[in-house]
């Protein structure tokens, strides 16, 4: 069996593991006050070309989203998110558990627009009987693989600044957005087009860990206190930060994401040749295909995927996802198999 279910099935890229091994027996301070964490922070700042940002290393995406929301918002304030946002249906109510409501917005492509944000804000900001919308949450890429380019992010950020609210970007798969030749977006753009974001490591070559970047000065204060209070400040922060030094060096992060995107492109081309369509136009490492149930039954003999939604009684929308570690040979084998099944039908 070969898995196209997620992009974290393998432990870590060999270069990342090697850096951990090389520094393993060096004694260092704990809780992110070590030389390896400082080195990683400097490496990320250099990548962003911005020395003014604060960088914090957190174990996973859900905890990063939870900590950012809890730290950035006052008790009566709320979040605006696309209905498909990761925080809405994939984090077991983590945001709500901090006491903050999420206002959800239906979208066709997983992306929020300024008009959508303004509509929610205008509805709920003028009465003290509703939680006050203060933070806009987006993912880039989105939960359905679509991507915000630099201009879209800037427009959304300008809207937030006009309204006096914040824009936060979940970057679990940020590399897949930045690596796209068709999208005008770079690492150095990110601090300019939002108030805070995180660079995902777990889904792009790290064993675990994300790097939260806070660039709005109003959000920086006392974040380490929130980090410790909610169990996110690890004694061995170095185990995360050391990985980012490697990932952010010599374009490794971008190269790994480019590979994930490329493998997904090959997979999509095969699905098109087989005559099947897509639920959404995703250029990144997530492919959402509408596949007949009888074809899926044959594919399930060799491949693992994620059922996403029911199209009709005979067809399922499914997600195939590729990663930095996805084998090109296995992708090409999948294409041969789905074409063979099509021929046999």
C-alpha positions as CSV (number, residue, x, y, z in Angstrom):
1,X,0.0,0.0,0.0
2,X,1.2,3.5,-0.8
3,X,-0.3,6.5,1.0
4,X,-1.5,9.7,-0.7
5,X,-3.4,10.5,2.5
6,X,-1.2,13.2,4.0
7,X,2.1,15.0,3.8
8,X,3.6,13.9,7.1
9,X,3.8,10.1,6.8
10,X,7.6,10.1,6.8
11,X,9.6,11.3,9.8
12,X,11.9,14.0,8.4
13,X,14.2,14.8,5.6
14,X,17.7,13.2,6.0
15,X,19.5,16.6,6.1
16,X,17.2,17.7,8.9
17,X,17.9,14.5,10.8
18,X,21.6,14.9,10.3
19,X,21.7,18.4,11.7
20,X,19.9,17.0,14.8
21,X,22.5,14.2,15.1
22,X,25.4,16.6,14.6
23,X,24.3,18.9,17.5
24,X,22.8,16.1,19.6
25,X,25.4,15.9,22.4
26,X,26.0,19.7,22.7
27,X,24.7,20.9,26.0
28,X,22.5,24.0,25.7
29,X,20.1,26.2,27.6
30,X,16.4,25.1,27.6
31,X,13.1,26.7,26.7
32,X,14.3,28.4,23.5
33,X,17.1,30.3,25.1
34,X,19.8,28.1,23.4
35,X,22.3,28.9,20.7
36,X,20.5,26.7,18.2
37,X,17.2,28.5,18.6
38,X,19.0,31.9,18.3
39,X,20.7,30.6,15.1
40,X,17.4,29.4,13.7
41,X,15.7,32.8,14.4
42,X,18.5,34.6,12.7
43,X,18.3,32.3,9.7
44,X,14.5,32.9,9.4
45,X,15.0,36.6,9.8
46,X,17.6,36.6,7.0
47,X,15.2,34.5,4.8
48,X,12.4,37.1,5.4
49,X,14.9,40.0,5.1
50,X,13.3,41.5,8.2
51,X,15.2,41.7,11.5
52,X,12.2,43.3,13.3
53,X,10.0,40.2,13.5
54,X,9.6,37.9,16.6
55,X,10.0,34.2,16.0
56,X,8.6,31.4,18.2
57,X,8.9,27.6,17.7
58,X,5.7,25.6,18.5
59,X,5.2,21.9,18.2
60,X,2.3,21.8,15.7
61,X,-0.2,23.7,13.6
62,X,-3.3,23.4,15.9
63,X,-1.3,24.5,18.9
64,X,0.2,27.5,16.9
65,X,-3.3,28.6,15.8
66,X,-4.6,28.2,19.3
67,X,-1.8,30.1,21.0
68,X,-1.8,32.9,18.4
69,X,-5.6,33.4,18.8
70,X,-5.5,33.3,22.6
71,X,-2.6,35.8,22.7
72,X,-3.8,38.2,20.1
73,X,-7.4,38.5,21.2
74,X,-9.2,39.9,24.3
75,X,-11.8,37.8,25.9
76,X,-14.8,39.3,24.0
77,X,-13.2,39.2,20.5
78,X,-13.8,36.8,17.7
79,X,-12.2,35.3,14.5
80,X,-13.4,35.5,10.9
81,X,-12.6,32.4,8.8
82,X,-13.7,30.7,5.6
83,X,-16.2,28.0,6.4
84,X,-13.6,25.5,5.1
85,X,-10.9,26.9,7.4
86,X,-8.8,24.4,9.3
87,X,-9.7,26.0,12.6
88,X,-13.4,25.4,11.9
89,X,-13.7,21.7,11.4
90,X,-10.3,20.1,11.9
91,X,-9.0,21.3,15.3
92,X,-11.7,19.8,17.7
93,X,-12.9,23.3,18.7
94,X,-9.5,24.4,19.9
95,X,-10.2,28.1,19.2
96,X,-13.7,28.0,20.8
97,X,-12.1,26.3,23.8
98,X,-10.1,29.4,24.4
99,X,-13.4,31.3,24.6
100,X,-13.3,32.9,21.1
101,X,-16.1,32.6,18.6
102,X,-15.4,31.9,14.9
103,X,-17.6,33.7,12.4
104,X,-17.6,31.5,9.3
105,X,-18.0,32.6,5.7
106,X,-19.1,30.3,2.8
107,X,-16.7,30.4,-0.1
108,X,-16.4,28.5,-3.4
109,X,-12.6,28.3,-3.4
110,X,-11.7,28.4,0.3
111,X,-10.5,32.1,0.0
112,X,-11.7,35.2,1.8
113,X,-12.1,38.5,0.1
114,X,-12.2,42.0,1.5
115,X,-16.0,42.2,0.8
116,X,-16.6,39.1,2.8
117,X,-14.5,40.4,5.8
118,X,-16.3,43.8,5.7
119,X,-19.7,42.1,5.7
120,X,-18.9,40.1,8.8
121,X,-17.3,43.1,10.5
122,X,-20.1,45.5,9.8
123,X,-22.7,43.0,11.0
124,X,-21.0,42.2,14.4
125,X,-18.8,45.2,15.3
126,X,-21.5,47.7,16.2
127,X,-23.3,45.8,18.9
128,X,-22.0,44.6,22.3
129,X,-24.3,41.6,22.0
130,X,-22.0,39.9,19.5
131,X,-18.3,39.0,20.0
132,X,-16.3,41.7,18.3
133,X,-14.5,40.4,15.1
134,X,-10.8,41.2,15.6
135,X,-8.8,38.6,13.7
136,X,-9.1,37.3,10.2
137,X,-7.8,33.7,9.8
138,X,-6.7,32.4,6.4
139,X,-4.5,29.5,5.3
140,X,-2.1,29.8,2.4
141,X,-2.5,27.4,0.6
142,X,-6.1,27.0,1.7
143,X,-7.7,23.8,3.0
144,X,-8.7,23.0,-0.6
145,X,-5.3,23.8,-2.1
146,X,-6.0,27.2,-3.6
147,X,-3.5,30.0,-3.2
148,X,-3.5,33.7,-2.3
149,X,-0.9,35.6,-4.3
150,X,0.9,38.7,-3.0
151,X,-1.6,41.2,-4.3
152,X,-4.6,39.3,-2.8
153,X,-2.9,39.1,0.6
154,X,-2.0,42.8,0.4
155,X,-5.5,43.8,-0.5
156,X,-6.9,41.7,2.4
157,X,-4.3,43.1,4.8
158,X,-5.1,46.7,3.7
159,X,-8.8,45.9,4.4
160,X,-7.9,44.7,7.9
161,X,-5.8,47.7,8.7
162,X,-8.7,50.0,7.5
163,X,-11.0,48.1,9.9
164,X,-8.5,48.1,12.7
165,X,-8.3,44.3,12.9
166,X,-5.6,41.7,12.3
167,X,-4.7,39.3,9.5
168,X,-3.2,35.9,10.5
169,X,-1.9,33.3,8.0
170,X,-1.8,29.6,8.8
171,X,1.3,28.5,6.8
172,X,1.2,24.8,7.4
173,X,1.9,24.3,3.7
174,X,3.3,27.8,3.0
175,X,6.2,26.3,1.0
176,X,3.8,25.0,-1.6
177,X,2.4,28.5,-2.2
178,X,5.8,30.2,-2.3
179,X,7.3,27.5,-4.6
180,X,4.7,28.0,-7.3
181,X,6.1,29.8,-10.4
182,X,2.6,30.9,-11.3
183,X,2.1,32.8,-8.0
184,X,3.9,36.1,-7.2
185,X,4.8,35.4,-3.5
186,X,8.1,35.1,-1.7
187,X,9.2,34.7,1.9
188,X,10.2,38.3,2.2
189,X,6.7,39.4,1.1
190,X,5.1,37.7,4.1
191,X,5.8,40.2,6.9
192,X,4.5,42.9,4.6
193,X,1.1,41.4,3.8
194,X,-0.1,40.2,7.2
195,X,0.3,40.8,11.0
196,X,1.5,37.3,11.9
197,X,2.0,33.9,10.1
198,X,3.7,30.7,10.6
199,X,6.1,28.7,8.5
200,X,5.1,25.1,8.5
201,X,7.7,22.5,9.2
202,X,5.7,19.4,10.0
203,X,4.3,19.1,6.5
204,X,7.5,20.1,4.7
205,X,10.5,18.0,5.9
206,X,10.7,18.6,9.6
207,X,10.2,15.9,12.2
208,X,7.7,18.3,13.9
209,X,7.4,22.0,14.6
210,X,6.2,25.3,13.2
211,X,7.8,28.7,13.3
212,X,5.4,31.5,14.3
213,X,6.4,34.9,13.0
214,X,4.9,38.0,14.6
215,X,5.6,41.2,12.7
216,X,2.9,43.5,14.2
217,X,4.4,45.2,17.2
218,X,1.0,45.3,18.9
219,X,0.9,41.5,19.0
220,X,4.4,40.7,20.2
221,X,4.2,41.6,23.9
222,X,4.3,38.7,26.5
223,X,3.9,36.0,23.9
224,X,6.3,33.7,25.7
225,X,4.1,34.0,28.8
226,X,1.1,32.7,26.7
227,X,3.4,30.0,25.2
228,X,4.4,28.7,28.7
229,X,0.9,29.0,30.2
230,X,-0.7,26.9,27.5
231,X,1.9,24.2,27.5
232,X,3.6,25.2,24.3
233,X,7.0,26.2,25.6
234,X,9.1,23.1,25.3
235,X,12.3,22.6,27.4
236,X,13.9,21.1,24.3
237,X,12.8,23.8,21.9
238,X,16.2,23.2,20.2
239,X,14.8,20.0,18.8
240,X,12.4,22.1,16.7
241,X,14.6,25.2,16.0
242,X,17.6,23.2,14.8
243,X,15.5,21.7,12.1
244,X,14.5,25.2,10.8
245,X,18.1,26.2,10.5
246,X,18.6,23.4,8.0
247,X,15.2,23.9,6.2
248,X,15.8,27.6,5.7
249,X,19.3,27.1,4.3
250,X,20.3,26.5,0.7
251,X,16.7,26.7,-0.5
252,X,15.9,23.3,1.0
253,X,12.4,24.4,2.2
254,X,11.5,25.6,-1.3
255,X,13.0,22.6,-3.0
256,X,11.0,20.2,-0.9
257,X,7.8,22.1,-1.5
258,X,8.5,22.2,-5.2
259,X,8.9,18.5,-5.3
260,X,5.5,18.1,-3.6
261,X,3.8,20.3,-6.1
262,X,5.5,18.6,-9.0
263,X,4.4,15.2,-7.9
264,X,0.8,16.4,-7.6
265,X,1.0,17.9,-11.1
266,X,1.9,14.5,-12.5
267,X,-0.9,12.9,-10.6
268,X,-3.4,15.5,-11.8
269,X,-2.3,15.0,-15.4
270,X,-3.0,11.3,-15.1
271,X,-6.4,11.9,-13.6
272,X,-7.3,14.2,-16.5
273,X,-6.1,11.6,-19.0
274,X,-8.4,9.1,-17.3
275,X,-11.3,11.4,-17.9
276,X,-12.1,12.5,-14.4
277,X,-12.7,16.1,-13.1
278,X,-11.8,18.1,-10.0
279,X,-13.8,19.6,-7.3
280,X,-11.5,22.7,-7.1
281,X,-8.6,24.0,-9.2
282,X,-5.7,23.4,-6.9
283,X,-2.2,24.0,-8.2
284,X,-0.5,22.8,-5.0
285,X,0.2,19.4,-3.5
286,X,-3.5,18.7,-2.7
287,X,-5.6,17.2,-5.5
288,X,-9.4,17.0,-5.1
289,X,-10.7,14.6,-7.7
290,X,-14.2,13.3,-8.5
291,X,-13.7,9.6,-8.9
292,X,-16.4,6.9,-9.5
293,X,-16.9,4.6,-6.6
294,X,-16.1,1.5,-8.6
295,X,-12.7,3.0,-9.7
296,X,-11.9,3.9,-6.1
297,X,-12.6,0.3,-5.1
298,X,-9.9,-0.9,-7.4
299,X,-7.4,1.9,-6.4
300,X,-7.9,1.0,-2.7
301,X,-6.1,-2.3,-3.4
302,X,-2.9,-0.4,-3.6
303,X,-3.4,3.2,-2.5
304,X,-4.6,5.2,0.5
305,X,-6.4,8.5,0.1
306,X,-8.8,10.7,2.0
307,X,-12.6,10.6,1.2
308,X,-13.6,14.3,1.1
309,X,-17.3,14.6,0.1
310,X,-20.1,12.8,-1.7
311,X,-20.6,14.0,-5.3
312,X,-23.5,11.7,-6.1
313,X,-24.5,8.1,-5.4
314,X,-21.9,6.9,-7.8
315,X,-19.0,9.3,-7.3
316,X,-16.9,10.5,-4.4
317,X,-14.7,13.7,-4.1
318,X,-11.4,12.4,-2.7
319,X,-8.1,14.1,-1.8
320,X,-4.8,12.8,-3.0
321,X,-1.9,14.6,-1.4
322,X,1.8,14.5,-2.2
323,X,4.8,15.6,-0.1
324,X,8.5,16.3,-0.1
325,X,9.1,12.5,0.2
326,X,6.6,11.3,-2.4
327,X,8.2,8.8,-4.8
328,X,8.0,9.8,-8.5
329,X,7.9,6.1,-9.4
330,X,4.9,5.6,-7.2
331,X,3.1,8.6,-8.7
332,X,3.7,7.3,-12.2
333,X,2.6,3.8,-11.1
334,X,-0.6,5.4,-9.8
335,X,-1.2,7.1,-13.1
336,X,-0.7,3.8,-15.0
337,X,-3.1,2.1,-12.6
338,X,-5.9,4.6,-12.9
339,X,-5.6,4.7,-16.7
340,X,-5.7,0.8,-16.8
341,X,-8.8,0.8,-14.6
342,X,-10.4,3.3,-17.0
343,X,-9.6,1.1,-20.0
344,X,-11.0,-2.0,-18.3
345,X,-14.2,-0.2,-17.5
